[in-house]
Amino acid sequence: MTPELVLSDLERRIEALGDPRDLRSDNERHAYYLAFDALDRRRIALRDAVPELAKLEPQIAEITTWLIHLKGWRGEWQHELDALSALSALTHEQEQRGVDLTNAIRQVDSGVPYVNNNPMLSTLLRSKICNTYTPSWDGPRDPWAVGHGAIGESESKLERLTRKRDAFQSRLDAAMRETVTA
């Protein structure tokens, strides 16, 4: 059963309980309120969990993709830096490239400095972002601009969102399971 079908079933079952004012004894009213409360808790869990899960999944996917890019770029740059370090004598261009690679790796690992609320991205990082994330009229597509940040920051954000998603999924599963067995 889908959450939508379960929700309509819960609505039907709550409506079938009737009006508590029609009940004659305290025991009947007590049983009514226990049943209503159990059904209503499930209904609220379903109403809350479904839209929250729908919002969280794309966020988690976006940050996961961002982390894959960051780690891939970092690996590329580290490989190139290691190759430069193996050379016995470096030209001025190779030395500058090594500095650029080191700055890009540092920014991917620990974040970027900000000046007037603008990230001071290294040229290498900015070019990777521009080549991967196309600009949009809907707003910033740049992951730094939407707050994903460096590897550690993004992993923390991903972990927090995953815990939140798992909690909503757990509530949804419990509401679905209780409804099926009720």
C-alpha positions, 0 to 999 in steps of 0.5 A: 500500500502506498502512503496516499492509500494508507492516509485515505484509509486512516481518514476513513477509519477516523471518520468511521469512529463517529462523534464522541458526543454520541457515546453514552458511557465513559468507557466508550468515550475512553475507547474512542479517544484511544482509537482516535489518538492512535489513528491520528498519530499515524495520520500526522506521521504520514502527512509529515514524512512524505513531503519531508522525504520528497524534499530531502532526497534531492538535497542528499543526491546533490551533495553526494554528487558534489562530494564525488566531484570534489574527491575526484578533482582532489585526486586529479590534483594530488596525482599531478602534484605528486608527478611535479614533486618527482621532477628534479628541477622545475620551471617557473611555470611548473612551480606556479602550477604546484602552488595552484595545485596546493591551493586548490587541494587546501581549499577542497580539504578545508574550505575557502576564505571569504572576502565581502561574502564572496568565496575566494576560490582558486583558479583551478577550483573555479574552472572545475566548478564552471565546467561542471555546473552550468549557470542558471537563471533560476539562481546560483548553481555553484555549489559554493554559492548554495553552501555545500563547501569543502569535503568535511563541511559537505560530509557533515551536511550529508550526514545530518541530512541522511540522519534526518531522512532516516528518522522521517523514513522510520516514522513513515515505516512505523505509520505504514506498518501500524496501519497495516496491522491495525 
